[in-house]
C-alpha cells in the first residue's frame, strides 16, 4: 500500500480548517465598512510586502526617483532565539514601472536566552520588479520580477537552510469594483534552490529542492488597518529532486502606527502579525509572526522632495 495513503486521513482536518478559515476571512472582508473618508488610502499608505507577514510583491512600484529605507526587526526572536534579526533594506523606484530592492539581514545576540551565536550578517537579498502599465489594464495590474536570497558568513545554523534561492514570479491583481480598498491577486512563482557553502538546517515542511508555487489571496486596505490573506499550493514534483506537496494559508494584519506612538518620527511605521498554516509530508506546521517595520523616504529625511504631512 502506498505510504501516502496512511497520511491522508490526518491531512483532511487541517486542510478543511484552512479552507474554512479562507472562506470566513473572505466573507468578513466583503462585509467590512468603508475606508476612512470613503476614499482609498494614498499610494504610499497601502499594503506592501512585509516578509514573514505578507510575502507577495503586488504590482505596484515606488515613484520614479523615490528611495525608501526599510527596517523591520523580528520581534519573535526575543522569545524564540538567542539572537534577533534586524533586516535593513532599500527600495528604489528607477522609473514609473521599474523597482529594485536590496536587503541585508544582520543578527545580534540579545542575551535574553542561552546561547552564544555572536553577531554578523546571515544573508543578503536583492530583487527587481517590472510593472506592466498597459497590458490588461484598466481591469488588471500585472508585474513580473525576480528575488534572490543568498546566505553569507557563518550565521546560526537555524537562521538559514544553507541554500541559495532564485525566485522569478508573476503577479496579477484586480481591484474589487464593489468593495473599496479590496484587491484580489494570483501569483505563480518558482523557487530554484542551489546548495551554498553556508551550513544550515531545514525546518518542518521546508522543501528540500526546487519547487513551483501557485498562490493567491487578497488585501483589504482600511487605513490605518490592513487585512491580508495568502493561500496556495507548492510542489517539488515538476522541477525538484523529489515528489512532495504542500498546502498553506496565512491570514495577516498590519496597522499603520499613529505618530504619537512613534515619538512623532518621520516616515511610516507598521506593526504586523500573521499566522501561517502549512500542511505537508511532515504534518501540520503552524508559524506565527510579528514585526514592526519602519519606512523612510531618503528625500524627505535629507530635506528634498515634497513634504506631505503624514497622517496622524
C-alpha positions as CSV (number, residue, x, y, z in Angstrom):
1,X,0.0,0.0,0.0
2,X,1.2,3.5,-0.8
3,X,2.5,5.1,2.4
4,X,0.9,8.4,1.4
5,X,-2.5,6.8,1.8
6,X,-1.9,6.5,5.6
7,X,-1.3,10.2,5.9
8,X,-4.4,11.4,4.0
9,X,-6.9,11.0,7.0
10,X,-4.7,13.2,9.1
11,X,-4.4,15.8,6.4
12,X,-8.1,16.3,5.8
13,X,-9.0,18.1,9.1
14,X,-6.1,20.6,8.7
15,X,-6.9,21.2,5.0
16,X,-10.6,21.6,5.9
17,X,-9.8,24.0,8.6
18,X,-7.6,26.1,6.3
19,X,-10.3,26.2,3.6
20,X,-12.9,27.2,6.2
21,X,-10.7,30.0,7.5
22,X,-10.1,31.2,4.0
23,X,-13.9,31.4,3.3
24,X,-14.5,33.1,6.6
25,X,-11.9,35.8,6.1
26,X,-13.1,36.4,2.5
27,X,-16.7,36.9,3.8
28,X,-15.5,39.2,6.6
29,X,-13.6,41.3,4.1
30,X,-16.6,41.8,1.9
31,X,-18.7,42.9,4.9
32,X,-16.1,45.4,6.1
33,X,-17.1,49.0,6.3
34,X,-15.8,51.8,4.1
35,X,-12.3,53.3,4.3
36,X,-11.8,56.5,6.3
37,X,-13.4,59.3,4.4
38,X,-14.8,56.8,1.9
39,X,-11.6,57.2,-0.1
40,X,-8.8,54.7,-0.7
41,X,-5.5,55.4,1.1
42,X,-2.8,57.2,-0.7
43,X,-0.4,55.1,-2.7
44,X,2.4,55.3,-0.1
45,X,0.0,54.1,2.6
46,X,-1.3,50.9,1.0
47,X,0.0,47.5,1.9
48,X,3.4,46.5,0.6
49,X,5.3,43.3,1.0
50,X,6.4,42.6,4.6
51,X,8.5,39.5,4.7
52,X,7.1,37.0,7.2
53,X,3.7,38.8,7.4
54,X,2.7,39.3,3.8
55,X,5.2,37.9,1.2
56,X,3.5,38.8,-2.1
57,X,5.1,41.5,-4.3
58,X,1.9,43.2,-5.6
59,X,2.1,45.1,-9.0
60,X,3.0,48.5,-7.6
61,X,6.3,50.2,-7.6
62,X,7.9,53.2,-5.9
63,X,7.5,56.5,-7.6
64,X,10.2,57.5,-10.1
65,X,13.4,58.6,-8.2
66,X,12.0,57.6,-4.8
67,X,14.4,55.8,-2.5
68,X,12.9,54.3,0.6
69,X,14.9,52.9,3.6
70,X,13.3,50.0,5.4
71,X,14.0,48.4,8.8
72,X,11.9,45.6,10.3
73,X,13.2,43.6,13.3
74,X,11.8,40.2,14.0
75,X,10.1,40.7,17.4
76,X,9.5,36.9,17.9
77,X,13.3,36.3,18.1
78,X,13.4,37.7,21.6
79,X,11.4,34.7,22.9
80,X,12.3,32.0,20.3
81,X,16.0,32.6,19.6
82,X,19.2,33.7,21.4
83,X,19.7,36.4,18.7
84,X,17.5,38.9,17.0
85,X,17.4,39.5,13.2
86,X,17.1,43.1,12.0
87,X,16.8,43.2,8.2
88,X,17.8,46.6,6.6
89,X,16.7,47.3,3.1
90,X,16.3,49.9,0.3
91,X,13.6,50.1,-2.2
92,X,14.3,52.4,-5.3
93,X,11.8,53.5,-8.0
94,X,14.1,53.5,-11.1
95,X,11.2,54.9,-13.2
96,X,7.4,54.7,-13.3
97,X,7.4,51.0,-13.8
98,X,10.7,49.5,-12.6
99,X,11.7,49.0,-8.9
100,X,14.8,47.4,-7.4
101,X,15.3,46.3,-3.8
102,X,18.3,45.2,-1.7
103,X,18.3,43.9,1.9
104,X,20.9,42.7,4.3
105,X,19.9,40.7,7.4
106,X,22.2,41.3,10.4
107,X,21.8,39.3,13.6
108,X,22.7,40.3,17.1
109,X,22.9,38.3,20.3
110,X,20.3,39.7,22.7
111,X,21.2,37.9,25.9
112,X,17.7,37.0,26.9
113,X,18.1,33.3,26.2
114,X,21.0,30.9,26.5
115,X,23.4,30.5,23.5
116,X,26.3,32.5,22.0
117,X,25.6,32.9,18.3
118,X,27.6,36.1,18.2
119,X,26.9,38.9,15.8
120,X,27.1,39.2,12.0
121,X,25.2,39.1,8.7
122,X,23.3,36.0,7.9
123,X,22.0,36.6,4.3
124,X,21.6,39.2,1.6
125,X,18.6,39.6,-0.7
126,X,18.0,41.6,-3.8
127,X,15.4,41.8,-6.4
128,X,13.8,43.7,-9.3
129,X,10.2,44.2,-10.5
130,X,8.7,45.4,-13.7
131,X,5.1,46.6,-13.7
132,X,3.2,46.4,-17.0
133,X,1.5,49.8,-17.4
134,X,-0.7,48.9,-20.4
135,X,-1.1,45.2,-20.6
136,X,-4.5,44.0,-19.2
137,X,-5.3,47.5,-17.8
138,X,-7.5,49.1,-16.6
139,X,-9.1,46.0,-15.2
140,X,-6.0,44.2,-14.0
141,X,-2.5,45.1,-12.9
142,X,0.4,42.8,-13.8
143,X,4.1,42.7,-12.8
144,X,7.0,40.3,-13.2
145,X,10.1,40.1,-11.1
146,X,12.9,38.2,-9.6
147,X,14.0,37.8,-5.9
148,X,17.3,36.3,-4.9
149,X,18.3,35.3,-1.3
150,X,21.9,34.2,-0.5
151,X,23.2,33.0,2.9
152,X,26.5,34.6,3.8
153,X,29.1,34.4,6.5
154,X,28.7,31.9,9.4
155,X,25.2,32.6,10.7
156,X,23.5,30.4,13.4
157,X,22.5,27.1,11.8
158,X,18.8,27.6,12.4
159,X,18.8,31.0,10.6
160,X,19.2,29.6,7.1
161,X,18.6,26.4,5.2
162,X,22.0,26.7,3.6
163,X,20.7,27.1,0.0
164,X,20.7,30.0,-2.5
165,X,17.2,30.8,-3.6
166,X,16.3,32.3,-7.0
167,X,12.6,33.1,-7.3
168,X,11.1,34.5,-10.5
169,X,7.4,35.4,-10.2
170,X,4.4,36.9,-11.9
171,X,1.6,38.7,-10.0
172,X,-1.9,39.6,-11.5
173,X,-4.1,41.7,-9.3
174,X,-7.7,43.1,-9.6
175,X,-9.4,45.8,-7.5
176,X,-12.9,44.9,-6.4
177,X,-15.4,47.2,-8.2
178,X,-17.8,46.8,-5.3
179,X,-15.6,46.9,-2.1
180,X,-13.4,49.9,-1.7
181,X,-9.8,49.0,-0.9
182,X,-10.1,45.3,-1.6
183,X,-7.6,43.8,-4.1
184,X,-7.5,40.2,-5.2
185,X,-4.3,38.7,-6.6
186,X,-2.9,35.5,-8.1
187,X,0.8,34.8,-8.2
188,X,2.6,31.8,-9.8
189,X,6.3,31.6,-8.9
190,X,9.3,29.3,-8.9
191,X,11.8,28.7,-6.2
192,X,15.1,27.4,-7.6
193,X,17.4,26.1,-4.8
194,X,21.1,25.7,-5.1
195,X,23.3,24.4,-2.3
196,X,25.7,27.1,-0.9
197,X,28.8,26.8,1.2
198,X,27.0,28.1,4.3
199,X,25.8,25.5,6.8
200,X,22.0,25.5,7.5
201,X,19.1,23.3,8.6
202,X,15.6,22.6,7.4
203,X,12.5,23.1,9.5
204,X,9.4,21.0,9.4
205,X,7.7,21.1,6.0
206,X,10.5,23.0,4.3
207,X,11.1,22.0,0.7
208,X,14.5,20.3,0.2
209,X,14.7,21.0,-3.6
210,X,13.3,23.5,-6.2
211,X,9.6,23.9,-6.3
212,X,6.6,25.5,-8.1
213,X,4.2,27.7,-6.1
214,X,0.7,28.6,-7.2
215,X,-0.6,31.3,-4.8
216,X,-3.4,33.8,-4.4
217,X,-5.4,35.8,-1.9
218,X,-6.5,39.3,-1.2
219,X,-5.5,42.6,0.6
220,X,-8.1,44.8,2.2
221,X,-6.8,48.3,2.9
222,X,-8.8,50.1,5.6
223,X,-6.3,52.7,6.5
224,X,-4.7,52.7,9.1
225,X,-5.6,48.9,9.2
226,X,-4.7,46.4,6.5
227,X,-6.0,42.8,6.3
228,X,-4.3,40.2,4.2
229,X,-4.7,36.6,3.2
230,X,-2.3,34.4,1.2
231,X,-3.1,30.8,0.3
232,X,-1.5,28.4,-2.2
233,X,-0.1,25.1,-3.3
234,X,3.6,24.2,-3.6
235,X,5.0,21.2,-5.3
236,X,8.5,19.8,-5.9
237,X,7.2,17.2,-8.4
238,X,7.8,19.2,-11.6
239,X,11.2,20.8,-11.1
240,X,12.5,19.4,-7.8
241,X,14.5,16.3,-6.9
242,X,11.7,14.7,-5.0
243,X,7.9,14.4,-5.1
244,X,6.4,16.4,-2.2
245,X,3.2,18.5,-2.0
246,X,2.4,21.4,0.4
247,X,-0.7,23.5,1.1
248,X,-0.6,26.7,3.0
249,X,-2.8,29.6,4.2
250,X,-1.7,32.7,6.0
251,X,-4.0,35.4,7.3
252,X,-2.3,38.6,8.4
253,X,-3.0,42.0,9.9
254,X,-1.0,45.3,9.8
255,X,-1.5,48.6,11.4
256,X,0.0,52.0,10.5
257,X,1.1,53.2,13.8
258,X,0.0,56.8,14.7
259,X,2.7,59.4,15.1
260,X,2.0,59.7,18.8
261,X,3.3,56.1,19.2
262,X,6.4,56.7,17.2
263,X,7.6,59.9,19.0
264,X,6.5,62.0,16.0
265,X,9.3,60.4,13.9
266,X,9.3,60.9,10.2
267,X,8.4,58.0,7.9
268,X,5.9,55.2,8.1
269,X,5.8,52.6,10.9
270,X,3.8,49.4,10.5
271,X,3.0,46.8,13.1
272,X,2.1,43.4,11.6
273,X,1.2,40.0,12.8
274,X,0.3,36.8,10.9
275,X,-0.3,33.1,11.4
276,X,0.7,30.5,8.7
277,X,-0.7,27.0,8.5
278,X,1.3,24.6,6.2
279,X,0.1,21.0,5.6
280,X,2.8,18.8,4.1
281,X,4.6,15.4,4.3
282,X,5.6,16.2,7.9
283,X,2.1,17.0,9.0
284,X,0.7,20.4,10.1
285,X,3.1,23.2,10.8
286,X,1.9,26.5,12.4
287,X,4.1,29.6,12.2
288,X,3.3,32.9,13.9
289,X,5.0,36.2,13.1
290,X,5.2,39.7,14.5
291,X,7.1,42.6,13.1
292,X,7.5,46.4,13.3
293,X,8.7,47.9,10.1
294,X,9.8,51.4,9.5
295,X,9.9,53.1,6.1
296,X,11.7,56.3,5.5
297,X,11.9,58.4,2.3
298,X,15.5,59.4,1.9
299,X,14.5,62.6,0.0
300,X,12.4,63.7,2.9
301,X,15.0,62.7,5.5
302,X,17.5,65.0,3.8
303,X,15.2,67.8,3.0
304,X,14.3,67.0,-0.6
305,X,11.1,66.3,-2.3
306,X,7.6,67.3,-1.4
307,X,6.8,67.4,2.4
308,X,3.5,65.9,2.8
309,X,2.1,65.9,6.4
310,X,1.9,62.2,7.5
311,X,-1.4,61.0,8.7
312,X,-1.9,61.5,12.5
